[in-house]
Amino acid sequence: MKKLIYILLTLSIFYGCQEDKEVGFDITIPQENISFQPTAGGAIMRYRLPADPDILSIRVRYQDAFGKEILRTGSYACDSLFLVGFNEARQGVLASITLCNRNNVESAPLEIAFDTKDSGPVAFFEQLEVKPSWNGFMLTYDVPQNANGMAHVFYIGKDPKTQEPDTLLINSFQITAGADTLAFPLEQSAAMNTVVIRTEDFRGYMVKQQVWENIEAYNTALLSPSKFDFLDPEGLAIEDAEAKLSKSYLFDGDTKGETSFGTDKNTYGTYLAGPDCFGKPLFILDLQEDKLISEVRLYSMLYTKKSFPSAPSAWDPNPGKYGYVWAGRIFNKLPCNVTIYASNNKDDENSWKELGHFEQYRELVNNLRWCSKCPLLNTVDELNSLEEIKAAKPQYISIPFAATGSSYRFIKVVINDTFGLFSGWAGDINASQYVTFHEFEVYTKKD
């Protein structure tokens, strides 16, 4: 019995020594092997582990912005750790760093401190501006590198169900580094808007909220043709009462082609300009006074007209007055490249500023063109009654302009090119540079 007690005592002393050996893992990391780089929402800790095969990892413990204990672990195969969990910039955040061996035993801690920068949900507000925009407002911001989070945009309106004042969510989006501008048109129009922006981090914590009051809304309206004059400095518009060609068709309110419905091949009920229109002022509109211009639209005739005269040929040597212009087609006189300019002095060439531009590839497949439902390209879109025309949706180019607050009196329209059919078919080149479209609209800030 005494011999058994002696053996057990010996074993307990042996294993106790072994445990003491494990507890005594005394390899530490020198402070000079650690460095910190403050970054958005935290810091990057760079480290260089001692050259010892027993070291498996490095561990960092600290408290985040909410006092929660955070543990971050770095492998021996890496050299940096991202310390996260902060919103507003902090200085002197205390951290405890230990090394860990393969038996999960940690070394004595190294106490150290690091600094952080504002997180994305905080930094988002630093260069954020809420500005007036068309029928609503817009945001401009510039977020620093490595920032992330979520932003939620609200405005004060009426709850659609109760009709009571409420804070209505418009959009939520991820905060990413870089500059951007976002426009938010509102369904509920008002002269002034109250905008609320909240941000949160990816852990679901709301970080910051800010309110902007009395943001003016540039509510827009279609400008009546009675409020502007049509100027044709190059004399490009064709006026022919018999053929029903006139600039007046651009402003008669027919956006689909009712005026051309049922006409024969030599009568058109639309606008035609040329020859040699490209790169010149197709026309200038004098708005009579300086106005905030929000958008212009150019409409194509829908498939309401069944025929256009062909070019002279052996089969039809006398196709009519405009056979050489239409050559049996309308699509290759429709614009694919348009630039809109504005000025307050039409006679000063240096005063014209480009407000907007629209461009599609001239040989784009038809179903992707803005004017895909124009006459003579297919029979699927052919409209055979006034009822069908009234029920159809118009097709148009929309060229919106930035809400800069600058007002202009004159608008200049320049057509740079028109569509073809496909590459290599010379018959679809609009060599004489004629241009047609069916309606032109100007939208300005509502008076």
HUCOR-V755858 format. One record per residue. N is the residue number from 1. NEAR is the number of other C-alpha atoms within 8 Angstrom. D_LAST is the distance of its C-alpha to the last C-alpha in Angstrom with 1 decimal. Layout:
# HUCOR-V755858
N&NEAR&D_LAST + N&NEAR&D_LAST
This chain:
# HUCOR-V755858
1&4&109.4 + 2&5&109.4 + 3&6&108.8 + 4&7&105.7 + 5&8&104.2 + 6&8&104.8 + 7&8&102.9 + 8&8&99.9 + 9&8&99.8 + 10&8&99.9 + 11&8&97.1 + 12&8&94.9 + 13&8&95.5 + 14&8&94.6 + 15&8&91.3 + 16&8&90.4 + 17&8&90.9 + 18&8&88.6 + 19&8&85.8 + 20&8&86.2 + 21&8&85.9 + 22&8&82.5 + 23&7&81.2 + 24&7&82.2 + 25&11&79.7 + 26&6&79.3 + 27&6&77.3 + 28&11&74.2 + 29&10&71.4 + 30&6&71.5 + 31&6&68.4 + 32&5&68.1 + 33&9&67.5 + 34&10&64.2 + 35&8&60.9 + 36&10&57.3 + 37&9&54.0 + 38&11&51.0 + 39&12&48.2 + 40&15&45.1 + 41&16&46.2 + 42&16&49.9 + 43&16&52.4 + 44&12&54.5 + 45&12&58.2 + 46&10&60.5 + 47&9&64.2 + 48&7&67.5 + 49&8&70.1 + 50&7&73.8 + 51&4&76.0 + 52&5&77.7 + 53&5&78.1 + 54&6&78.0 + 55&12&74.4 + 56&11&72.1 + 57&11&68.8 + 58&12&66.9 + 59&12&65.2 + 60&11&62.6 + 61&11&61.9 + 62&11&59.1 + 63&12&56.7 + 64&11&53.0 + 65&8&50.1 + 66&5&50.9 + 67&6&54.6 + 68&7&55.6 + 69&8&58.6 + 70&8&57.9 + 71&8&60.6 + 72&9&59.9 + 73&9&62.7 + 74&11&63.2 + 75&9&65.8 + 76&10&68.5 + 77&4&67.0 + 78&6&63.7 + 79&10&62.9 + 80&9&59.7 + 81&10&58.0 + 82&8&54.3 + 83&9&54.3 + 84&8&51.3 + 85&8&49.9 + 86&13&47.9 + 87&13&44.3 + 88&9&44.0 + 89&11&46.2 + 90&9&49.8 + 91&7&52.8 + 92&7&56.4 + 93&10&56.2 + 94&10&59.9 + 95&12&61.3 + 96&11&64.8 + 97&12&66.0 + 98&14&69.1 + 99&16&70.9 + 100&14&72.1 + 101&12&75.2 + 102&8&76.1 + 103&5&77.6 + 104&6&74.3 + 105&10&75.8 + 106&9&73.5 + 107&12&74.5 + 108&9&74.2 + 109&9&70.5 + 110&10&68.9 + 111&8&66.5 + 112&8&63.6 + 113&8&60.0 + 114&12&56.8 + 115&14&53.1 + 116&15&49.9 + 117&14&46.3 + 118&14&43.1 + 119&16&42.7 + 120&18&39.8 + 121&18&38.1 + 122&13&38.3 + 123&13&37.7 + 124&12&34.5 + 125&8&32.9 + 126&6&34.2 + 127&10&31.6 + 128&10&29.0 + 129&7&25.4 + 130&10&22.4 + 131&10&19.2 + 132&12&15.5 + 133&15&15.1 + 134&13&13.2 + 135&11&13.0 + 136&16&15.6 + 137&15&17.7 + 138&12&20.6 + 139&11&24.0 + 140&13&26.0 + 141&12&29.7 + 142&11&33.2 + 143&14&36.2 + 144&10&39.7 + 145&7&42.5 + 146&9&44.4 + 147&15&41.6 + 148&12&41.0 + 149&13&39.8 + 150&13&37.0 + 151&13&33.4 + 152&12&31.5 + 153&12&27.7 + 154&12&26.4 + 155&12&23.3 + 156&12&23.2 + 157&9&22.2 + 158&11&24.0 + 159&10&27.2 + 160&5&26.9 + 161&4&30.3 + 162&6&30.4 + 163&7&26.7 + 164&6&27.7 + 165&8&26.0 + 166&8&27.6 + 167&9&27.6 + 168&10&26.8 + 169&9&28.3 + 170&9&26.1 + 171&7&28.7 + 172&9&32.0 + 173&7&33.3 + 174&8&36.4 + 175&13&36.2 + 176&10&37.8 + 177&11&38.5 + 178&8&36.2 + 179&8&32.6 + 180&7&29.7 + 181&8&26.0 + 182&7&24.8 + 183&9&21.3 + 184&9&20.8 + 185&9&18.0 + 186&7&18.2 + 187&4&18.8 + 188&5&17.7 + 189&9&14.0 + 190&7&13.2 + 191&8&11.0 + 192&9&14.3 + 193&13&17.4 + 194&11&21.1 + 195&12&23.1 + 196&12&26.9 + 197&11&29.2 + 198&12&32.9 + 199&14&35.6 + 200&14&39.1 + 201&13&42.2 + 202&7&44.1 + 203&5&46.5 + 204&6&43.9 + 205&7&43.5 + 206&8&40.1 + 207&11&39.9 + 208&9&36.8 + 209&8&33.5 + 210&7&30.5 + 211&8&27.3 + 212&9&24.0 + 213&8&21.8 + 214&7&18.2 + 215&13&17.1 + 216&12&13.3 + 217&15&12.0 + 218&12&9.7 + 219&12&8.7 + 220&11&8.5 + 221&8&8.4 + 222&8&10.8 + 223&9&10.0 + 224&6&12.0 + 225&7&15.2 + 226&5&14.9 + 227&8&12.3 + 228&10&14.9 + 229&10&18.7 + 230&8&21.4 + 231&8&23.9 + 232&11&27.3 + 233&7&29.2 + 234&8&32.1 + 235&5&32.4 + 236&11&32.4 + 237&12&30.8 + 238&11&33.5 + 239&8&33.2 + 240&8&35.9 + 241&7&35.4 + 242&6&38.7 + 243&9&37.9 + 244&11&34.3 + 245&16&32.9 + 246&15&29.7 + 247&12&26.4 + 248&7&24.8 + 249&13&25.7 + 250&13&23.3 + 251&11&20.3 + 252&7&21.9 + 253&6&20.6 + 254&11&24.2 + 255&10&24.0 + 256&14&27.6 + 257&14&29.9 + 258&9&30.5 + 259&8&30.8 + 260&12&33.6 + 261&9&35.4 + 262&7&38.9 + 263&10&39.0 + 264&7&42.2 + 265&9&42.7 + 266&11&41.9 + 267&11&38.7 + 268&13&35.5 + 269&12&32.2 + 270&15&30.3 + 271&16&29.4 + 272&13&32.2 + 273&12&32.5 + 274&12&35.6 + 275&8&38.0 + 276&7&37.7 + 277&14&34.1 + 278&9&34.5 + 279&7&33.2 + 280&8&31.6 + 281&13&28.1 + 282&14&27.9 + 283&13&25.0 + 284&13&22.2 + 285&11&18.7 + 286&12&17.3 + 287&12&13.5 + 288&8&14.1 + 289&7&12.2 + 290&9&12.0 + 291&10&9.5 + 292&11&10.0 + 293&11&11.9 + 294&14&13.0 + 295&11&15.5 + 296&11&17.3 + 297&12&19.8 + 298&12&23.0 + 299&14&24.8 + 300&15&28.6 + 301&13&30.4 + 302&14&32.2 + 303&13&35.9 + 304&15&35.5 + 305&12&37.6 + 306&9&41.2 + 307&8&42.5 + 308&12&41.9 + 309&13&44.7 + 310&12&47.1 + 311&12&48.3 + 312&10&51.5 + 313&7&54.5 + 314&5&58.1 + 315&4&56.9 + 316&9&54.1 + 317&7&54.8 + 318&6&52.3 + 319&11&49.2 + 320&7&46.9 + 321&6&44.7 + 322&9&42.4 + 323&14&45.1 + 324&9&45.4 + 325&7&41.6 + 326&12&41.1 + 327&10&44.7 + 328&10&44.2 + 329&9&41.3 + 330&12&37.5 + 331&11&37.1 + 332&13&38.3 + 333&12&35.7 + 334&13&32.8 + 335&14&31.2 + 336&13&32.4 + 337&12&31.2 + 338&13&27.7 + 339&13&26.1 + 340&12&22.6 + 341&12&22.2 + 342&13&19.5 + 343&12&20.1 + 344&10&19.1 + 345&9&22.5 + 346&9&23.6 + 347&4&27.1 + 348&7&27.8 + 349&6&29.0 + 350&4&29.0 + 351&9&25.3 + 352&12&24.3 + 353&7&23.5 + 354&9&24.0 + 355&10&20.9 + 356&10&22.6 + 357&10&25.8 + 358&10&27.3 + 359&7&31.0 + 360&8&33.7 + 361&7&37.4 + 362&10&38.2 + 363&9&41.2 + 364&10&39.6 + 365&6&41.1 + 366&7&39.2 + 367&5&38.2 + 368&7&36.3 + 369&9&34.3 + 370&7&30.6 + 371&11&31.9 + 372&8&35.0 + 373&9&34.8 + 374&12&34.7 + 375&14&37.6 + 376&10&41.2 + 377&7&41.6 + 378&7&42.9 + 379&6&43.5 + 380&4&42.1 + 381&7&38.4 + 382&10&39.3 + 383&9&37.4 + 384&7&39.7 + 385&6&37.7 + 386&8&34.4 + 387&6&34.5 + 388&9&34.9 + 389&13&32.0 + 390&6&29.6 + 391&6&30.9 + 392&7&30.6 + 393&5&28.0 + 394&9&26.4 + 395&12&27.2 + 396&10&25.0 + 397&9&24.6 + 398&8&21.7 + 399&10&21.0 + 400&8&18.7 + 401&9&17.9 + 402&7&18.4 + 403&10&15.6 + 404&4&17.2 + 405&5&14.4 + 406&6&15.3 + 407&8&13.1 + 408&13&14.7 + 409&14&14.9 + 410&13&17.7 + 411&13&18.5 + 412&12&22.3 + 413&12&23.9 + 414&13&27.5 + 415&16&29.9 + 416&11&32.8 + 417&11&34.9 + 418&15&35.3 + 419&13&37.2 + 420&12&41.0 + 421&10&43.2 + 422&8&45.6 + 423&6&47.4 + 424&4&50.2 + 425&8&49.4 + 426&5&49.1 + 427&4&48.1 + 428&9&44.7 + 429&8&43.8 + 430&10&41.2 + 431&4&43.3 + 432&7&41.6 + 433&13&38.1 + 434&13&36.3 + 435&13&32.9 + 436&12&31.3 + 437&14&28.4 + 438&16&26.9 + 439&16&23.1 + 440&10&20.4 + 441&10&16.8 + 442&11&14.0 + 443&12&11.4 + 444&13&8.6 + 445&13&6.3 + 446&7&3.8 + 447&2&0.0
